[in-house]
Amino acid sequence: MKKRCGETVCCAFSWVLRLLVVAVTSVSILSGCSVLPGATVSATAPKPLYEDRNYDGAADPSIVWDKQRQRWLMFYTNRRANVEGLNGVEWVHGTPIGIATSRNGREWTYLQDAVFTGNVLPTLWAPDVFVHSDQYHMYLTLVPGVFDNWSHPRTIAHYTSKNLVDWTYQSTLDLNTEKVIDADVIAKPDGGFRLFYNDEPDGKSIYFADSDDLYRWQDKGKAALTSRGEGPVVFFWQGWYWMVVDAWRGLSVYRSADLDNWQQQSGFLLSEAGKGEQDGVIGQHPDVVVHDNRAYLFYFTHPGKIPANKGNDDASTRRSVIQVSELKFDGEWLQTDRDQPVYIDW
């Protein structure tokens, strides 16, 4: 039998291709992995996503794109979980703001601590970094000391930066009380900006303030929410403004068309223990990044706070790590499955 020119080579190539397909399929079946269209196993975010190498207490993440250096930065409260000899909640005080960096959104390494000038207090909490017109703004909770209890004042201050590392003090915001934490800023649909925060004396309720320029703020009182919480994060996605709040038993979710009137979703996200490494407890104080029309929920866990450690207060229960899960829109509300692989390749 005569063969057309090149037919033998084509047949051989065909058999090699079939063998490769069988091999890849076999690996997928044996590993139990399912790969999303356009995604690869190598792009899967690890669990945990990030652990701080200094104090082992990464919490309260705020993630921003560093345009100048073409990298992602994660700012976080660095609780002193592994420091011995601290009393009460001193380990949650005296905290710097750590910065981790990533080129792809899934592989994070410690960069350095943020540097503050102008008004520096011993305890720094819950950074919120907001970008407007190529200017970086940070709204940061300040506590005037290192205390073993929660009974002391705290304020929210405004800093600006040109390089996302060095921050210059601008002002301390005049808000409803002098015991406020956890700022989060978003641009308003009708112009200007809105800052949400936690007012602790009012039962840890969410309040808000408005500004035309990010420098001068006017307090507007309590947000129209049906429950309490802390660590609010607000973002626009799928035609709605969303607010995700740490409700101390998972994350509560609200939606709004105008940032004024809010509807609460039933149930709580991340209220059930996950199966991933160091993810077997509730999720706390989140941030959300919307990228290529997909929404990623960053949160922290105290992996040692499991029933077997109830009543313990040591490095194993104090430590915290950053995790990530992808949000899904079901046509009405937000859902997430923290046990599903998260593919990030930003």
VENGI-V852396 format. One record per pair of residues at least 24 apart in sequence whose ideal C-beta (glycine too) atoms are under 10 Angstrom apart, sorted by the first residue. I is the first residue (numbers start at 1). J is the second residue. D is the distance in whole Angstrom. If there is no record, write none. Layout:
i,j,d
I,J,D
I,J,D
//
This chain:
i,j,d
33,341,7
34,340,9
34,341,8
35,341,9
35,343,9
36,340,10
36,341,8
36,343,6
38,343,8
38,345,9
39,341,8
39,342,10
39,343,4
39,344,9
39,345,8
40,343,8
40,345,8
41,341,8
41,343,9
42,106,10
42,343,10
42,345,9
43,104,8
43,105,9
43,106,7
43,107,10
43,341,9
43,342,9
43,343,5
43,344,6
43,345,4
43,346,10
44,106,7
44,341,5
44,342,7
44,343,6
44,344,8
44,345,10
45,104,10
45,105,8
45,106,4
45,107,8
45,108,9
45,296,9
45,298,10
45,323,9
45,324,5
45,325,9
45,326,9
45,341,8
45,342,4
45,343,7
45,344,5
45,345,10
46,106,7
46,107,8
46,108,9
46,276,9
46,277,8
46,323,10
46,324,9
46,342,9
47,274,8
47,275,9
47,276,4
47,277,5
47,278,7
47,279,6
47,301,10
47,321,9
47,323,6
47,324,9
47,325,10
47,338,9
47,339,9
47,341,9
47,342,9
48,108,10
48,276,8
48,277,6
48,278,5
48,279,7
48,300,9
48,301,8
48,303,8
48,320,9
48,321,4
48,322,6
48,323,5
48,324,9
49,74,9
49,100,9
49,102,9
49,105,9
49,106,7
49,107,9
49,108,6
49,278,10
49,279,10
49,296,10
49,298,7
49,299,10
49,300,10
49,321,8
49,322,5
49,323,5
49,324,5
49,325,10
49,342,9
49,344,9
50,74,7
50,76,8
50,98,10
50,100,6
50,102,9
50,106,10
50,107,9
50,108,4
50,109,8
50,110,9
50,298,9
50,300,9
50,321,7
50,322,4
50,323,8
50,324,9
51,100,10
51,108,9
51,110,9
51,278,8
51,303,10
51,319,8
51,320,9
51,321,5
51,322,8
52,76,7
52,77,10
52,78,6
52,79,9
52,81,8
52,82,9
52,98,6
52,100,8
52,110,7
52,319,9
52,320,8
52,321,8
52,322,9
53,98,9
53,100,10
53,109,9
53,110,5
54,78,7
54,80,9
54,81,10
54,82,8
54,83,10
54,96,8
54,98,7
54,110,7
54,113,8
55,79,6
55,80,5
55,81,6
55,82,6
55,83,7
55,91,9
55,94,10
55,95,8
55,96,8
55,98,8
55,315,10
55,318,9
55,319,9
55,320,10
56,80,9
56,81,5
56,82,5
56,83,9
56,315,7
56,316,10
56,318,8
56,319,5
56,320,8
56,321,8
57,81,4
57,82,7
57,83,9
57,91,7
57,92,8
57,95,8
57,98,9
57,300,9
57,302,9
57,315,9
57,318,7
57,319,6
57,320,5
57,321,9
58,98,7
58,100,8
58,108,9
58,110,9
58,300,6
58,319,9
58,320,6
58,321,6
58,322,5
59,92,9
59,95,9
59,98,10
59,125,9
59,126,8
59,231,9
59,284,7
59,285,6
59,299,9
59,300,4
59,301,9
59,302,9
59,319,10
59,320,5
59,321,9
59,322,8
60,95,10
60,97,9
60,125,7
60,126,4
60,127,7
60,128,9
60,141,9
60,181,10
60,182,8
60,230,10
60,231,7
60,246,9
60,284,9
60,285,5
60,286,9
60,287,8
60,298,10
60,299,10
60,300,7
60,320,9
60,322,9
61,98,10
61,100,9
61,108,10
61,126,10
61,127,9
61,233,10
61,285,8
61,286,8
61,287,5
61,289,10
61,298,5
61,299,8
61,300,7
61,322,5
61,323,10
61,324,9
62,97,9
62,126,8
62,127,5
62,128,5
62,129,5
62,130,9
62,138,8
62,139,10
62,140,10
62,183,10
62,184,9
62,233,9
62,285,10
62,287,5
62,289,10
62,298,9
63,100,9
63,102,9
63,105,8
63,108,10
63,129,8
63,287,6
63,288,9
63,289,5
63,291,10
63,296,9
63,298,6
63,322,10
63,324,10
64,127,10
64,128,10
64,129,5
64,130,8
64,131,6
64,136,7
64,138,9
64,164,7
64,287,10
64,289,9
65,105,10
65,131,8
65,164,10
65,289,9
65,291,9
65,346,9
66,99,10
66,101,8
66,131,10
66,136,9
66,163,8
66,164,5
66,165,9
67,131,8
67,134,7
67,136,10
67,164,9
68,134,9
68,162,9
68,163,7
68,164,8
69,101,9
69,103,10
69,163,8
69,164,8
69,165,10
70,103,8
71,101,5
71,102,7
71,103,6
71,104,9
71,105,10
71,111,9
71,164,9
72,100,9
72,101,7
72,102,5
72,103,7
72,104,8
72,105,6
72,106,10
72,107,10
72,108,8
72,289,9
72,291,10
72,344,10
72,346,7
73,99,6
73,100,7
73,101,6
73,102,8
73,108,10
73,111,7
73,114,10
73,129,8
73,136,10
73,164,6
73,165,9
74,98,8
74,99,7
74,100,4
74,101,8
74,102,7
74,105,10
74,108,6
74,110,10
74,111,9
74,127,10
74,129,10
74,287,8
74,289,10
74,298,8
74,322,7
75,99,6
75,100,8
75,113,10
75,114,7
75,126,9
75,127,4
75,128,8
75,129,6
75,138,8
75,140,9
75,164,8
75,167,10
75,287,9
76,100,7
76,114,10
76,126,9
76,127,7
76,285,10
76,287,9
76,298,10
76,300,8
76,320,9
76,322,7
77,123,9
77,124,7
77,125,5
77,126,6
77,127,7
77,140,10
77,141,9
77,285,8
77,300,9
77,320,9
78,110,10
78,113,7
78,114,10
78,124,9
78,320,10
79,125,9
79,300,9
79,302,10
79,318,7
79,319,8
79,320,6
80,146,9
80,315,10
80,318,8
81,302,9
81,304,9
81,314,9
81,315,6
81,316,9
81,317,9
81,318,4
81,319,4
81,320,7
82,314,10
82,315,5
82,316,10
82,318,8
82,319,7
83,315,8
83,318,9
84,314,9
84,315,8
86,146,9
86,148,8
86,318,9
87,147,10
87,148,4
87,149,9
88,147,8
88,148,3
88,149,6
88,150,9
88,313,9
89,146,10
89,147,7
89,148,6
89,149,6
89,150,7
89,313,9
89,318,10
90,123,10
90,145,10
90,146,6
90,147,7
90,148,5
90,149,9
91,146,10
91,148,9
91,313,9
91,315,9
91,318,6
91,319,10
92,123,8
92,125,8
92,143,9
92,146,10
92,147,9
92,148,10
92,150,9
92,318,8
93,122,7
93,123,4
93,124,10
93,125,9
93,143,6
93,145,7
93,146,4
93,147,5
93,148,8
93,149,10
93,150,10
93,152,9
94,122,6
94,123,6
94,124,9
94,143,9
94,145,9
94,146,4
94,147,9
95,122,9
95,123,6
95,124,6
95,125,7
95,126,10
95,143,9
95,146,9
96,122,10
96,123,9
96,124,6
97,124,5
97,125,9
97,126,9
97,127,5
97,129,10
97,138,8
97,140,7
97,167,9
98,127,9
99,127,9
99,129,10
99,164,8
99,165,7
100,322,8
101,164,10
102,344,9
102,346,8
103,346,8
104,344,7
104,345,6
104,346,6
105,289,8
105,291,7
105,296,8
105,298,10
105,324,9
105,342,10
105,344,4
105,345,7
105,346,4
106,296,10
106,324,8
106,342,8
106,343,8
106,344,4
106,345,7
106,346,8
107,344,9
108,322,8
108,324,10
111,164,10
111,165,8
112,165,7
113,165,9
114,138,8
114,140,9
114,159,9
114,161,8
114,164,8
114,165,7
114,166,8
114,167,6
115,161,9
115,163,10
115,165,6
115,166,5
115,167,7
115,168,10
116,140,8
116,142,9
116,157,9
116,159,6
116,161,10
116,166,8
116,167,5
116,168,8
116,169,7
117,159,9
117,166,7
117,167,7
117,168,6
117,169,7
118,157,9
118,159,8
118,167,8
118,168,6
118,169,3
118,170,8
118,171,10
119,155,10
119,157,6
119,158,10
119,159,9
119,168,10
119,169,4
119,170,9
119,171,9
119,172,7
120,157,10
120,167,10
120,169,8
121,145,8
121,146,10
121,154,9
121,155,9
121,157,8
122,146,5
122,147,9
123,147,8
123,152,9
123,154,8
124,157,9
125,154,7
125,156,10
125,181,6
125,182,8
125,183,10
125,285,10
126,154,10
126,156,9
126,181,6
126,182,5
126,183,7
126,184,9
126,197,9
126,198,9
126,230,9
126,231,7
126,285,7
127,159,9
127,167,9
127,183,9
128,156,9
128,182,8
128,183,5
128,184,5
128,185,6
128,186,10
128,195,8
128,196,9
128,197,9
128,231,10
128,232,10
128,233,8
128,287,9
129,159,9
129,161,9
129,164,7
129,167,10
129,185,9
129,287,10
130,158,10
130,183,9
130,184,9
130,185,4
130,186,8
130,187,9
130,193,8
130,195,9
130,214,7
131,164,9
131,185,10
132,185,9
132,187,8
132,193,8
132,213,9
132,214,6
133,214,10
134,162,9
135,160,6
135,161,8
135,162,8
135,214,8
136,160,6
136,161,4
136,162,7
136,163,8
136,164,5
136,165,10
136,167,8
137,161,8
137,167,9
137,170,8
137,185,7
137,193,9
137,214,6
137,215,9
138,164,9
138,167,6
138,168,10
138,170,10
138,183,9
138,185,10
139,170,10
139,173,8
139,182,9
139,183,4
139,184,8
139,185,6
139,195,6
139,197,8
139,214,9
139,217,9
140,167,8
140,169,9
140,183,7
141,180,8
141,181,5
141,182,7
141,183,7
141,197,9
141,198,9
142,169,10
142,172,7
142,181,10
143,179,10
143,181,9
150,179,9
150,200,8
151,179,9
152,179,8
153,177,9
153,178,5
153,179,6
153,180,9
153,200,10
154,178,8
154,179,6
154,180,7
154,181,6
154,182,10
154,198,10
154,200,8
155,179,8
155,180,7
155,181,9
156,180,6
156,181,7
156,182,8
156,183,5
156,195,8
156,197,6
156,198,10
156,209,9
156,217,9
157,183,9
158,183,9
158,185,10
158,195,9
158,211,10
158,214,8
158,215,7
158,216,10
158,217,8
160,214,9
160,215,9
170,214,9
170,215,6
171,215,7
171,216,8
171,217,9
173,197,8
173,209,7
173,211,9
173,215,10
173,216,9
173,217,5
173,218,10
173,219,8
174,209,9
174,216,9
174,217,7
174,218,9
174,219,7
175,199,8
175,207,7
175,208,9
175,209,6
175,217,8
175,218,10
175,219,5
176,201,8
176,202,7
176,205,10
176,207,5
176,208,10
176,209,8
176,219,5
176,220,9
176,221,7
176,222,8
177,201,5
177,202,8
177,207,9
177,219,10
180,207,8
180,209,10
180,219,10
181,230,7
181,231,8
182,206,9
182,229,9
182,230,5
182,231,5
182,232,7
182,233,9
182,245,9
182,246,8
182,285,7
183,209,9
183,231,10
183,232,9
184,208,9
184,231,8
184,232,5
184,233,5
184,234,6
184,235,9
184,243,9
184,244,10
184,245,10
184,287,9
185,209,10
185,211,9
185,214,7
185,217,10
185,234,8
186,233,9
186,234,5
186,235,7
186,236,8
186,241,8
186,243,9
186,259,7
187,214,10
187,236,9
187,259,10
188,212,10
188,241,10
188,258,9
188,259,6
188,260,10
189,236,8
189,241,8
189,256,10
189,257,9
189,258,6
189,259,7
190,258,8
190,259,9
193,217,9
194,220,8
194,223,9
194,234,8
194,241,10
194,259,6
194,260,9
195,219,9
195,220,9
195,232,10
195,234,10
196,223,6
196,225,10
196,231,10
196,232,5
196,233,8
196,234,6
196,243,7
196,245,9
196,259,9
197,223,10
197,230,9
197,231,10
197,232,7
198,228,9
198,229,8
198,230,4
198,231,7
198,232,7
198,245,9
198,246,9
199,223,10
199,228,10
199,230,10
200,230,8
202,228,9
203,228,6
204,228,5
204,229,7
204,230,6
204,246,10
204,248,9
205,229,8
205,230,9
206,230,8
206,231,10
206,232,5
206,234,10
206,243,8
206,245,7
206,254,9
206,262,9
207,232,10
208,232,9
208,234,9
208,259,8
208,260,9
210,259,10
220,260,10
223,254,9
223,256,10
223,259,9
223,260,9
223,262,7
224,254,9
224,256,9
224,260,7
224,261,6
224,262,5
224,263,10
225,252,8
225,254,6
225,256,10
225,262,6
225,263,10
225,264,7
226,252,9
226,254,8
226,262,8
226,263,9
226,264,5
227,252,6
227,254,9
227,264,7
228,252,9
229,254,10
229,268,10
229,285,10
230,284,9
230,285,7
231,284,7
231,285,4
231,286,7
231,287,9
231,299,9
231,300,10
232,285,9
232,286,9
233,285,8
233,286,5
233,287,5
233,288,5
233,289,10
233,297,9
233,298,9
233,299,10
234,259,7
234,288,9
235,287,9
235,288,5
235,289,8
235,290,6
235,295,7
235,327,10
236,290,8
237,288,8
237,290,5
237,293,8
237,294,9
237,295,5
237,327,8
237,329,7
237,334,9
238,290,9
238,293,9
238,295,8
238,327,9
238,329,5
238,330,10
238,331,9
238,332,10
238,334,9
239,329,9
240,329,9
240,332,10
240,333,9
240,334,9
242,288,8
242,290,10
242,295,8
242,327,9
242,329,9
242,333,9
242,334,7
243,288,10
244,269,7
244,270,10
244,283,10
244,285,10
244,286,5
244,287,9
244,288,6
244,295,10
244,297,7
244,299,9
244,327,9
244,334,8
245,285,9
245,286,9
246,270,10
246,282,9
246,283,8
246,284,5
246,285,5
246,286,7
246,299,8
246,300,10
247,271,8
247,282,9
247,284,10
248,282,8
248,284,8
249,282,6
250,282,5
250,283,7
250,284,9
250,299,10
251,282,8
251,283,6
251,284,8
251,285,9
251,286,6
251,297,8
251,299,7
251,334,9
251,336,9
253,327,9
253,333,7
253,334,5
253,335,9
253,336,10
254,334,10
255,332,9
255,333,7
255,334,8
263,333,9
264,333,10
265,332,9
265,333,5
265,334,7
265,335,9
266,333,8
267,333,9
267,335,9
269,297,7
269,299,9
269,325,8
269,327,8
269,333,10
269,334,7
269,335,8
269,336,5
269,337,10
269,338,9
270,297,8
270,299,6
270,301,9
270,323,9
270,325,7
270,336,7
270,338,6
272,338,8
272,339,10
273,301,10
273,306,8
273,307,10
273,338,9
273,339,10
274,301,8
274,323,8
274,325,8
274,337,9
274,338,4
274,339,6
275,338,8
275,339,5
276,301,10
276,323,7
276,325,9
276,338,7
276,339,6
276,340,10
276,341,10
276,342,10
277,303,8
277,321,9
277,323,9
278,302,9
278,303,4
278,304,9
278,319,9
278,320,9
278,321,5
278,322,10
278,323,7
279,303,7
279,321,8
279,323,5
279,325,9
279,338,6
279,339,8
280,304,10
280,305,9
280,306,6
281,305,5
281,306,6
281,307,10
281,320,10
283,323,7
283,325,8
283,336,9
283,338,7
284,320,8
284,323,10
285,320,10
286,323,10
286,324,10
286,325,9
286,327,10
287,322,9
287,324,10
288,327,7
288,334,10
289,324,9
289,344,9
289,346,8
290,327,9
291,344,8
291,345,10
291,346,6
292,345,10
292,346,8
293,329,10
294,326,7
294,327,8
294,328,9
294,329,10
294,342,10
294,343,9
294,344,9
295,326,7
295,327,4
295,328,8
295,329,8
295,334,8
295,336,9
296,324,6
296,325,8
296,326,6
296,327,7
296,336,10
296,342,7
296,344,7
296,346,9
297,323,9
297,324,7
297,325,5
297,326,7
297,327,5
297,334,9
297,336,6
297,338,9
297,342,9
298,322,6
298,323,7
298,324,5
298,325,8
299,323,6
299,324,8
299,325,7
299,336,10
299,338,9
301,338,10
//
